[in-house]
């Protein structure tokens, strides 16, 4: 497909006072107001080298390039060269590419031969999979999908919180107040109730904290009784988590959590000692990071047990040796910014130049309308409950409105869960937000269901035109391109054309909301085109051209929704 910015840069270059095409390409922009052109080139930077006023330079350049076949009109406005594309040339190029690549339109080989690890979700074993976990889960899964789309080999890791003193507390509480039958019937709710009770009782009897620490120390040392209970808690929790992942359509390549690295601690401690990085401090061991304006990093406690940071160092070393990653991405809340800065700096101090390839991708926090969530106090909203309610509400709407669908339950699931997911991915990931049932279950406006509906509308047009047989027969040679050069058709085509670069931008910035905003723009353009144009006309060349644009838009919406971890229903 023609790279119009590059083509424009090459056309302008002979008249641009010695600037290279690459420099010019970076300067070419798309005006906010389409009345000012499809592209614009500012001439301020050329004034010094060419010793002329930018206004004069703009006039001269416009005059020199105006007759190129890819332009319909070129004009100078003040210090800008405003460029209007030849719409037939543009539409033929775009539709040809879309029909040639079909469902692969927008995919890239940019990451070919490079491996990217994406670590996300990472709930704590024996604790609720609550609404706060949805951010890491769906942001991470979307980033994984975007990197896969860009051609990277991708590895999805769920670094489970399955180790630490909390398990000493859980085991202690289970032995004192729990029973096996309750855990087997409702694993997470039962274990959560024990955890809450532990914290209530430990306020009255602080010796429980010592008991819990002792249990965890035995667990680290491989005591069979402690390991057996821990493994049971882990298995029961994963079984329950699996229901939520199935609802979201998410799978992982690895569930290697913190416990996986427990037998790798000794080597890491030896490496830290060998580099002279460990310092004794009140019986514990730390890495002093004062020279880097950070507090000391605690590596082992007084009793010799390890911490999150030790295990994260071990995990990074293991992943580099095992996967030889190009990028190692961590989708973890912004609360952990300092933690990541510390251990990535320690990796660098250990002499690993690949420390720069470990990237923390932070996101904002979720709170409840009546305050912050607290597992210890039992103040949480279960994610499974949110997804189930969204599906139930969607089913009610489908029945109430008599929506035409082959499978009400399946459509309700696709749209209801899609609404929850899109709500997470519609805004910049770094923003904090307050969870509100009303907002999550509101399907009006620029929402996931709106984009899904726009896809279904296009699918309906294609069915009415003859379905897959017509789709497969569409070819640039049987399309009357001149019939799709109107404003609404061209606006839609421009957004389809931009889709591959939008995905690349989202990958570079680790920001799924760039894709979500773009698919909303496409959906709006789809509905304007649908309103403005009669598509299933008698003239076959006109009909084919309009159907080719419909098919291209439908493909991009489906691909875009897929990158956002959402389904694209054909009927709704």
TIFI-753591 format. One record per residue (C-alpha): residue in three letters; x, y, z. Coordinates in steps of 0.25 Angstrom, whole numbers, plus 5000, padded with zeros to 4 digits. Layout:
AlaXYZ ...
***
This chain:
Unk500050005000 Unk500550144997 Unk501150215009 Unk500550355005 Unk501350435015 Unk502650365009 Unk502150394995 Unk501850534998 Unk503250555005 Unk503950504992 Unk503150594983 Unk503450714992 Unk504950684994 Unk505550744982 Unk504850874986 Unk505150875001 Unk506550935002 Unk507350805004 Unk506450745015 Unk506450585014 Unk505150515011 Unk505150455025 Unk505250595031 Unk504150645022 Unk503250525025 Unk503350555040 Unk502850695037 Unk501650655028 Unk500350655037 Unk498850635035 Unk498050765038 Unk497050765049 Unk496050825039 Unk495950745026 Unk495550865019 Unk497050905020 Unk497450785012 Unk497750635015 Unk499150665018 Unk499950795021 Unk501450835020 Unk501950945029 Unk503051025023 Unk503651095036 Unk504851005037 Unk505251035023 Unk505351185025 Unk506851195030 Unk507451095020 Unk506651155008 Unk506751305013 Unk505351335009 Unk504051355017 Unk503251235020 Unk502051285013 Unk502851305000 Unk503451165001 Unk502051105003 Unk501651174990 Unk502851124982 Unk502650984987 Unk501150984984 Unk501451034970 Unk502550924967 Unk501750804972 Unk500350834968 Unk500250754956 Unk500650614962 Unk499650504959 Unk499350474974 Unk498850614976 Unk497550674973 Unk497950814978 Unk499150874985 Unk499051014991 Unk499851105000 Unk499251165012 Unk500151255020 Unk501351175023 Unk500751035020 Unk500650955007 Unk499250895008 Unk499050765000 Unk497750704995 Unk497950554990 Unk497350504977 Unk496250424983 Unk496150324972 Unk497650294973 Unk497550284988 Unk496250194988 Unk496850104978 Unk498050084986 Unk497350054999 Unk496249964994 Unk497249884986 Unk498149864998 Unk496949835007 Unk496349734997 Unk497749674994 Unk498049645009 Unk496649625014 Unk496549585028 Unk498049605030 Unk497949755026 Unk498649835037 Unk499549725041 Unk501049745041 Unk502349675041 Unk503049785049 Unk503349685061 Unk503749565052 Unk504849485059 Unk504649565072 Unk504049505085 Unk503249585094 Unk502849535108 Unk501549605113 Unk501249585128 Unk499849615133 Unk498649585142 Unk499449525153 Unk498349505164 Unk498749455178 Unk498449315180 Unk497349295191 Unk496849435189 Unk495749495181 Unk495849515166 Unk495249655168 Unk494949775159 Unk496349835162 Unk496949715155 Unk496249745142 Unk497149855138 Unk498449775138 Unk497649655132 Unk497049725120 Unk498049835117 Unk499149725117 Unk498349635108 Unk498049745099 Unk499549785098 Unk499849635096 Unk498949635084 Unk499449765078 Unk500949705079 Unk500449575073 Unk499749665062 Unk501049735060 Unk501749605057 Unk502549575070 Unk502649435076 Unk501849455089 Unk501849385102 Unk500749415112 Unk501149395126 Unk500149395138 Unk501149425149 Unk500249375160 Unk500349435174 Unk500549295180 Unk501649315191 Unk501949405203 Unk501549425217 Unk500049435213 Unk500049285211 Unk500649265225 Unk499449345230 Unk498449265221 Unk498949135226 Unk498949175240 Unk497449225239 Unk497049105232 Unk497549015243 Unk496949095254 Unk495549135247 Unk495349065234 Unk494848925228 Unk495148855215 Unk493648845211 Unk493448995211 Unk494749015203 Unk494348915192 Unk492948975191 Unk493349125190 Unk494949135190 Unk495149285189 Unk494049325198 Unk494349225209 Unk495849255208 Unk495549405208 Unk494749395221 Unk495849325228 Unk496849435223 Unk495949545228 Unk495749465242 Unk497249455243 Unk497449605242 Unk496249625252 Unk496849525262 Unk498349565260 Unk497949705265 Unk497549645278 Unk498649535278 Unk499949585271 Unk500549455274 Unk499749405262 Unk500649485253 Unk501849415258 Unk501149275256 Unk500849315241 Unk502349355239 Unk502849225244 Unk501849145235 Unk502349225223 Unk503749195227 Unk503449045228 Unk502749055214 Unk503949115208 Unk504849005214 Unk503848905207 Unk503148845219 Unk502248745213 Unk500948785222 Unk501048925218 Unk501348905204 Unk500148805203 Unk499248915208 Unk499849025200 Unk499748935187 Unk498248905190 Unk497949055192 Unk498649085179 Unk497948975171 Unk496549015176 Unk496849165173 Unk497249135159 Unk496049055157 Unk495149175161 Unk496049275153 Unk495849195141 Unk494349225140 Unk494649375139 Unk495749355129 Unk494849265121 Unk493749375121 Unk494849475116 Unk495349375105 Unk496749385112 Unk497849275112 Unk499249275117 Unk500549205112 Unk501049205126 Unk500549215141 Unk501949215147 Unk501649295159 Unk502549345170 Unk502649205176 Unk503349155163 Unk504549235166 Unk504749185181 Unk505849085177 Unk506549195169 Unk506749295180 Unk508149235185 Unk508749265171 Unk508249405171 Unk508749435185 Unk510149385181 Unk510149465168 Unk509749595177 Unk510849555186 Unk511849535175 Unk511549675170 Unk511749735184 Unk510349785184 Unk509849725197 Unk509949805210 Unk509649745223 Unk508549835231 Unk508049795244 Unk508049655241 Unk507449665227 Unk508149685214 Unk507949805205 Unk508449865192 Unk508750015195 Unk508150105184 Unk508450235190 Unk509350275178 Unk508150265169 Unk507150345178 Unk506450225183 Unk506250155196 Unk506950025199 Unk506349905194 Unk506149795204 Unk506649655198 Unk506449565210 Unk505849585223 Unk506449555237 Unk505949415236 Unk506649395223 Unk505249385215 Unk505249455202 Unk504249565197 Unk503549605184 Unk504749675179 Unk505749555180 Unk504749475173 Unk504549575162 Unk506049585160 Unk506049435159 Unk504849435149 Unk505549535140 Unk506849455139 Unk506149325137 Unk505249385126 Unk506449445119 Unk507249305119 Unk505949225116 Unk505349315105 Unk506349415101 Unk505349525100 Unk505449645092 Unk504449715101 Unk503949675115 Unk502749745118 Unk502049755132 Unk500649815133 Unk500549845147 Unk499849965155 Unk500550095157 Unk500650065172 Unk501849985168 Unk502650085161 Unk503750095171 Unk503849945173 Unk504049925158 Unk505050045157 Unk505849975169 Unk505949835163 Unk506149875149 Unk507349965154 Unk507849845162 Unk507849765149 Unk508649875142 Unk509649875154 Unk509749725153 Unk510349755139 Unk509149705130 Unk509049805118 Unk507649745115 Unk507149815128 Unk506749925118 Unk505749825111 Unk504949805124 Unk503849905123 Unk502849935134 Unk501549975128 Unk500750045139 Unk499250075140 Unk498350155149 Unk497550095161 Unk496150055163 Unk495350095175 Unk493950075179 Unk492950195180 Unk493050185196 Unk494550175196 Unk495750085193 Unk495649935192 Unk496249845204 Unk496349695203 Unk496649695218 Unk495349765221 Unk494549685211 Unk494249815203 Unk494349765189 Unk493449745176 Unk493649605170 Unk493949615155 Unk493149495152 Unk491949565158 Unk492149685149 Unk492349605136 Unk491049525140 Unk490249645142 Unk490649705129 Unk490249585121 Unk488949575129 Unk488649725126 Unk488949705111 Unk488049585110 Unk486949665116 Unk487149775105 Unk487249675094 Unk485949615098 Unk485249745101 Unk485649805087 Unk485449675079 Unk486849675074 Unk487049585062 Unk488049485066 Unk488249335064 Unk488749315078 Unk488249405089 Unk489149355100 Unk490449365091 Unk490149505087 Unk489749545101 Unk491149495105 Unk491949555094 Unk491249695096 Unk491149695111 Unk492549655114 Unk493049735102 Unk492349855109 Unk493149835122 Unk494449815115 Unk494349935106 Unk494050015118 Unk495449985123 Unk496150005110 Unk495450135105 Unk496250235113 Unk497750245116 Unk498250135124 Unk498950225134 Unk497650295139 Unk497050255152 Unk495550225152 Unk494450195161 Unk493650065159 Unk492150095156 Unk491149995153 Unk490350095146 Unk491550135137 Unk491949995134 Unk490549955130 Unk490250075122 Unk490250035107 Unk489950175101 Unk490950265094 Unk492350235090 Unk492350095096 Unk492749955092 Unk491349915088 Unk491250035079 Unk492549985071 Unk491949845071 Unk490649895066 Unk491349965055 Unk492049835051 Unk490749765051 Unk490149865042 Unk491249845032 Unk491049695033 Unk489549715030 Unk489849795018 Unk490849685013 Unk489749575016 Unk488749655008 Unk489649664997 Unk489949514996 Unk490849485007 Unk492149415006 Unk492049384992 Unk491949534989 Unk493149564999 Unk494049464992 Unk493749514978 Unk494049664981 Unk495249704973 Unk495849844970 Unk495649814955 Unk494149804956 Unk493949924965 Unk493550064960 Unk494450144969 Unk493850274964 Unk492650244972 Unk493250244985 Unk493950374985 Unk492850454993 Unk493250515006 Unk492650415015 Unk493250295007 Unk494650365007 Unk494550395022 Unk494350255025 Unk495450205015 Unk496450305022 Unk496150235035 Unk496350095030 Unk497650145023 Unk498150195037 Unk497850065044 Unk499149995042 Unk499950125047 Unk498950135059 Unk499249995063 Unk500750015062 Unk500650145070 Unk499850065081 Unk500949965081 Unk502050065083 Unk501250135094 Unk500750015101 Unk499350085100 Unk498150005095 Unk497250125097 Unk497850175084 Unk497250065077 Unk495950075084 Unk495750225081 Unk496050195066 Unk495050085065 Unk493950175071 Unk494350275060 Unk494250175049 Unk492850125055 Unk492450275054 Unk492950285040 Unk492250155036 Unk490850205041 Unk491050335033 Unk491450265021 Unk490250175023 Unk489350295025 Unk489850365013 Unk489950255002 Unk489050154996 Unk489950034996 Unk489149924989 Unk488949994976 Unk488649944962 Unk489849984955 Unk490849864958 Unk492149944958 Unk491550044967 Unk491049934976 Unk492349864976 Unk493149984980 Unk492250014992 Unk492249874996 Unk493749864995 Unk493749985005 Unk492749925014 Unk493549795014 Unk494849875017 Unk494149945029 Unk493549825034 Unk494949755034 Unk495649865041 Unk494549875052 Unk494649725054 Unk496149735055 Unk496149855064 Unk495049795073 Unk495949665074 Unk497149745078 Unk496249795090 Unk495949655094 Unk494549665089 Unk493649585079 Unk493049645067 Unk491549595066 Unk490949585052 Unk489549605057 Unk489049695069 
***
